[in-house]
Amino acid sequence: MNKEEVRKLIKERHREHKDQLSSFNDQLSENLADLLSNINSKKNDHGFYLGGYSPLSDEPIWWYSLEEKEILNKIVLVHMHDEIKLTYHSIDPKDLMNRKLGLQLDITGEEVVPGAILIPGVAFDGSLNRIGRGKGYFDSYLKSYNGIKIGIFFSYQEIEEVPTEAHDEKLDFIVTNKKIYRRG
């Protein structure tokens, strides 16, 4: 399968699972909170920022369980610039919880380089490869990013093997509503 065929397949799967997304979001958020707590305890870094994103309608809502784990106040959000460039900026967590944010933020907070970033996508495989939406924003950013790369997906977005290209970047973790995949 090529990337466009995979995108079409996942779109069909999304329609099939639309009624289950609320419970999938809850489970995914709990798995993410557990992973981030584990990462934070290993790093023992109280200044650790998490780079998040404002989800599109077919992407996981990832923050539900973060408030109780005291991670919510350390979230910075991605800003997608017109020239295929990403930056991360501090936000008011209440805006995220109330879904007042979009793909292009009104940049009011300072630019921050997060210690870990959450990366959405269309599909993934067990080898921690992903297919994005096709514009290359995240792959471009990841080339020079030295932090932890965490893919965020629903379990039904897994395919046997992602068709990769030279510019595609492998992730360190993938969190789904069913499990956490780890590199190595």
C-alpha positions as CSV (number, residue, x, y, z in Angstrom):
1,M,0.0,0.0,0.0
2,N,1.2,3.5,-0.7
3,K,0.6,6.4,1.7
4,E,-2.5,7.7,0.0
5,E,-4.1,4.2,0.1
6,V,-3.2,4.0,3.8
7,R,-4.8,7.4,4.4
8,K,-8.0,6.3,2.7
9,L,-8.1,3.0,4.7
10,I,-7.7,4.8,8.0
11,K,-10.4,7.3,7.1
12,E,-12.8,4.4,6.6
13,R,-11.7,2.8,9.9
14,H,-12.3,6.2,11.6
15,R,-15.9,6.2,10.4
16,E,-16.4,2.7,11.6
17,H,-15.2,3.6,15.2
18,K,-16.8,7.1,15.5
19,D,-19.2,6.0,18.3
20,Q,-16.3,4.6,20.4
21,L,-14.0,7.7,20.3
22,S,-15.0,9.0,23.7
23,S,-13.9,5.9,25.5
24,F,-10.9,5.6,23.3
25,N,-9.8,9.1,24.2
26,D,-10.2,8.3,27.9
27,Q,-8.1,5.2,27.7
28,L,-5.4,6.9,25.5
29,S,-5.2,9.8,27.9
30,E,-4.7,7.5,30.9
31,N,-1.9,5.6,29.0
32,L,-0.3,8.9,28.1
33,A,-0.4,10.2,31.6
34,D,1.2,7.0,32.9
35,L,4.0,7.2,30.3
36,L,4.7,10.9,31.0
37,S,4.7,10.2,34.8
38,N,7.3,7.5,34.2
39,I,9.4,9.8,31.9
40,N,9.2,12.6,34.4
41,S,10.3,10.4,37.3
42,K,13.3,9.0,35.3
43,K,14.3,12.5,34.2
44,N,13.6,14.0,37.6
45,D,13.2,17.3,35.8
46,H,10.6,19.7,37.1
47,G,11.1,22.1,34.1
48,F,10.1,19.4,31.6
49,Y,7.7,20.8,29.0
50,L,5.4,18.7,26.9
51,G,4.7,19.9,23.4
52,G,1.1,19.2,22.5
53,Y,-1.2,19.9,19.6
54,S,-4.8,20.9,19.2
55,P,-6.5,17.9,17.7
56,L,-8.4,17.8,14.4
57,S,-11.8,16.0,14.6
58,D,-10.3,12.6,13.7
59,E,-7.3,12.9,16.1
60,P,-7.2,11.8,19.7
61,I,-8.0,14.2,22.5
62,W,-5.0,13.4,24.7
63,W,-5.2,15.6,27.8
64,Y,-8.1,14.2,29.8
65,S,-5.9,12.5,32.4
66,L,-3.1,15.0,32.6
67,E,-4.7,17.4,35.0
68,E,-4.7,14.8,37.8
69,K,-1.0,14.0,37.1
70,E,0.0,17.7,37.4
71,I,1.3,17.7,33.8
72,L,-1.3,20.1,32.4
73,N,0.6,23.2,33.6
74,K,3.7,22.2,31.7
75,I,2.1,21.9,28.3
76,V,3.2,24.1,25.4
77,L,1.3,24.0,22.1
78,V,2.6,23.7,18.6
79,H,2.1,26.5,16.1
80,M,2.1,25.6,12.4
81,H,3.6,28.4,10.3
82,D,2.8,28.8,6.6
83,E,6.3,27.9,5.5
84,I,6.2,24.3,6.9
85,K,7.8,25.3,10.2
86,L,6.7,24.4,13.7
87,T,7.3,26.3,17.0
88,Y,6.0,25.6,20.5
89,H,4.5,28.3,22.8
90,S,3.2,28.4,26.3
91,I,-0.5,28.5,26.6
92,D,-3.2,28.8,29.2
93,P,-4.2,25.2,29.9
94,K,-7.9,26.3,30.3
95,D,-7.9,27.2,26.6
96,L,-6.8,23.7,25.7
97,M,-9.4,22.1,28.0
98,N,-12.1,24.3,26.5
99,R,-10.9,23.6,22.9
100,K,-10.5,27.3,22.1
101,L,-7.3,26.5,20.1
102,G,-6.8,25.7,16.5
103,L,-3.9,24.6,14.3
104,Q,-2.5,28.2,14.1
105,L,-2.4,29.8,17.5
106,D,-2.5,33.4,18.2
107,I,1.1,33.4,19.6
108,T,1.0,35.2,22.9
109,G,3.3,32.9,25.0
110,E,7.0,32.6,24.7
111,E,8.6,30.1,22.4
112,V,9.7,27.0,24.2
113,V,11.6,23.8,23.1
114,P,9.8,21.0,24.9
115,G,11.5,18.0,26.4
116,A,8.9,15.7,24.7
117,I,6.5,16.3,21.9
118,L,3.2,14.6,21.0
119,I,2.9,13.8,17.3
120,P,-0.4,13.0,15.7
121,G,-0.7,11.1,12.4
122,V,-2.9,9.1,10.1
123,A,-1.3,5.6,10.7
124,F,1.5,3.8,12.5
125,D,3.2,0.5,12.7
126,G,4.8,-1.6,15.5
127,S,8.2,-0.4,14.4
128,L,7.3,3.2,15.5
129,N,7.0,4.6,12.0
130,R,4.1,7.0,11.2
131,I,2.3,8.5,8.3
132,G,1.3,12.1,8.7
133,R,-1.1,14.2,6.7
134,G,1.4,14.7,3.9
135,K,2.7,18.2,4.5
136,G,5.9,17.3,6.3
137,Y,5.6,19.7,9.2
138,F,6.6,17.2,11.9
139,D,9.2,15.3,9.9
140,S,10.9,18.6,9.2
141,Y,10.9,19.6,12.9
142,L,12.0,16.2,14.0
143,K,15.2,16.3,11.9
144,S,16.8,18.7,14.4
145,Y,14.8,17.8,17.5
146,N,16.7,16.0,20.3
147,G,13.8,15.4,22.8
148,I,11.4,12.5,23.2
149,K,9.0,11.9,20.3
150,I,5.6,10.4,21.2
151,G,3.1,9.4,18.6
152,I,-0.6,9.6,19.6
153,F,-3.0,7.3,17.7
154,F,-6.1,5.3,18.1
155,S,-5.4,1.5,18.1
156,Y,-7.3,1.1,14.8
157,Q,-4.8,3.3,13.1
158,E,-2.2,0.6,13.3
159,I,-1.2,-1.1,10.0
160,E,1.2,-3.9,9.4
161,E,4.0,-1.8,7.8
162,V,4.1,1.9,7.1
163,P,5.6,2.8,3.7
164,T,8.6,5.0,4.6
165,E,10.7,7.5,2.7
166,A,14.1,8.9,3.5
167,H,12.6,12.0,5.2
168,D,10.3,10.1,7.6
169,E,11.4,10.1,11.2
170,K,10.9,7.2,13.6
171,L,9.2,7.8,17.0
172,D,10.4,6.9,20.5
173,F,7.0,5.9,21.8
174,I,3.5,5.4,20.4
175,V,0.6,5.7,22.8
176,T,-2.8,4.3,21.8
177,N,-6.0,3.6,23.7
178,K,-4.8,-0.1,24.1
179,K,-1.1,0.1,24.7
180,I,2.2,1.9,24.7
181,Y,4.8,1.0,22.1
182,R,8.4,1.6,23.0
183,R,11.5,1.8,20.9
184,G,14.1,-0.9,21.4
